[in-house]
Amino acid sequence: MAARRGRGRVCEAAPVITTRIAREQDFPGFLELAAQVEHWFGAMVAEPGFHRAVREHIRRSSALVAVSGQSPLLGGLLFGGQAPTYHVDWLVVSAQARGSGVGRALMADAERRFVRGPGSVEVITFGADHPGAVASGARVFYERLGFSPAEAADPGPEGGSRQVYRRAIG
């Protein structure tokens, strides 16, 4: 990051965040992101099913990544569904990039690329009583994007509660 001067202060220039369709060479970065959140979601890094899901999304060009320069992936998103119901299958922002707009940028790019016509976008996130609900900021994040809590979902692989969040799209 370059420093710049302004009115007697030294300010850090904000990194430029770019989102793009994921490539096969991004697969290790998805595993690095998964390792950062396994304590909330359960095992993923060593799970063949997770590997298959990421690779299938990459193959279908329905996986997005957020990058900045040559740094590791800042975030990753797996998107699915078709009109009228779309799904955020997985969204993770790296620990160092949380709160910097990466998640919002990935969601905006996914909707621009993949959503056609009226319907809804759904995501399953932590239930209100899950320890990750507050620590991860996921529920607040989705609410700020206009999602509303809906029905309960099946528990996660680690046994924690889950809830569907939904947002109507025009």
C-alpha positions in Angstrom: 0.0 0.0 0.0 1.3 3.4 -0.9 1.3 6.2 1.6 0.1 9.6 0.5 0.3 13.0 2.2 -2.7 15.2 2.7 -3.0 18.3 4.9 -0.1 17.4 7.1 -1.1 13.8 7.6 0.2 10.6 6.2 -2.8 8.5 4.9 -2.7 4.9 3.7 -4.2 4.6 0.2 -7.0 2.0 0.2 -6.1 -1.1 -1.7 -7.8 -1.6 -5.1 -10.1 -4.6 -4.8 -10.9 -6.5 -8.0 -13.5 -9.2 -8.3 -13.3 -11.8 -11.1 -14.4 -15.3 -12.2 -12.3 -17.8 -10.3 -9.7 -20.0 -12.2 -8.4 -23.4 -11.3 -5.2 -21.8 -10.0 -7.4 -20.1 -7.3 -8.3 -23.4 -5.8 -5.5 -23.4 -3.1 -6.7 -19.9 -2.2 -10.2 -21.2 -1.6 -8.7 -23.8 0.8 -6.8 -21.1 2.6 -10.0 -19.1 3.1 -11.8 -22.3 4.3 -9.1 -22.9 6.8 -9.8 -19.5 8.4 -13.4 -20.4 9.1 -13.5 -24.1 9.9 -14.0 -23.3 13.5 -17.4 -21.9 12.6 -18.4 -24.1 9.7 -16.8 -27.4 10.4 -14.2 -29.3 8.4 -13.8 -28.2 4.8 -10.1 -28.2 3.9 -9.7 -32.0 4.0 -13.3 -32.7 2.8 -13.5 -34.2 -0.8 -17.1 -32.9 -1.0 -15.9 -29.3 -0.5 -13.1 -29.8 -3.0 -15.7 -31.1 -5.6 -18.1 -28.2 -4.9 -15.4 -25.5 -5.4 -14.0 -27.2 -8.5 -17.5 -27.6 -10.0 -18.3 -23.9 -9.4 -14.9 -22.9 -11.0 -15.6 -25.2 -14.0 -19.1 -23.6 -14.4 -17.7 -20.1 -14.0 -20.0 -19.6 -11.0 -17.1 -19.0 -8.5 -15.8 -15.5 -7.9 -12.8 -14.2 -6.1 -11.7 -10.9 -4.7 -8.0 -9.9 -5.1 -5.7 -7.0 -4.6 -2.4 -7.0 -6.3 -0.4 -10.2 -5.7 -1.8 -10.8 -2.2 -3.6 -14.1 -1.3 -7.3 -14.2 -2.1 -9.2 -11.6 -0.1 -12.5 -13.5 -0.5 -14.3 -16.1 -2.4 -17.9 -16.8 -3.4 -19.7 -19.8 -4.9 -23.1 -18.9 -6.5 -25.9 -21.0 -7.9 -29.5 -21.3 -8.8 -31.5 -19.9 -11.6 -34.5 -17.6 -11.9 -36.5 -17.1 -9.8 -34.3 -18.4 -6.9 -30.6 -17.9 -6.6 -28.3 -19.1 -3.9 -25.1 -17.9 -2.3 -23.6 -21.3 -1.8 -20.5 -20.1 0.1 -19.0 -16.7 0.8 -15.9 -16.1 2.9 -13.8 -13.0 3.3 -10.3 -13.4 4.7 -9.7 -12.4 8.3 -7.5 -9.4 7.3 -10.0 -8.1 4.7 -13.2 -8.3 6.8 -15.0 -5.0 7.0 -13.2 -3.6 3.9 -16.0 -4.0 1.4 -14.8 -7.3 -0.1 -18.0 -9.2 0.7 -20.2 -6.4 -0.6 -18.1 -6.3 -3.8 -18.4 -10.1 -4.3 -22.1 -10.0 -3.8 -22.6 -7.1 -6.2 -20.5 -8.8 -8.9 -22.4 -12.1 -8.4 -25.7 -10.4 -8.8 -24.5 -8.4 -11.9 -23.2 -11.6 -13.5 -25.6 -14.2 -12.6 -29.0 -12.8 -11.6 -31.6 -12.4 -14.3 -35.1 -11.2 -13.7 -37.3 -10.9 -10.6 -37.0 -13.5 -7.8 -34.9 -13.9 -4.7 -31.4 -14.5 -3.5 -31.0 -16.9 -0.6 -28.2 -17.7 1.7 -28.0 -20.1 4.7 -26.0 -18.5 7.5 -25.6 -19.0 11.2 -28.7 -19.2 13.4 -29.0 -16.4 16.0 -27.7 -18.7 18.8 -24.6 -19.9 16.9 -21.3 -18.6 18.3 -20.3 -17.6 14.8 -23.4 -15.4 14.3 -21.9 -12.5 16.1 -18.1 -13.3 15.8 -18.3 -13.7 12.0 -20.6 -10.7 11.4 -22.4 -12.8 8.8 -26.0 -12.0 9.9 -25.3 -8.3 10.2 -23.5 -8.3 6.8 -26.5 -9.9 5.0 -29.0 -7.6 6.8 -27.0 -4.6 5.6 -27.4 -5.9 2.1 -31.1 -6.0 2.5 -31.6 -9.7 3.4 -34.1 -10.7 6.0 -34.1 -13.7 8.3 -36.5 -16.4 7.1 -37.0 -20.0 8.1 -34.6 -22.2 10.0 -32.3 -24.5 8.0 -30.8 -27.8 8.8 -27.9 -27.6 11.3 -24.4 -27.2 9.9 -21.8 -30.0 9.7 -20.4 -29.0 13.1 -24.0 -29.2 14.6 -24.6 -25.5 14.9 -27.9 -23.8 14.0 -28.5 -22.3 10.6 -31.0 -19.9 9.2 -32.1 -18.9 5.7 -31.7 -15.2 4.8 -33.6 -14.0 1.7 -33.7 -10.8 -0.4 -36.2 -10.1 -3.1 -34.7 -8.9 -6.4 -36.5 -7.0 -9.1 
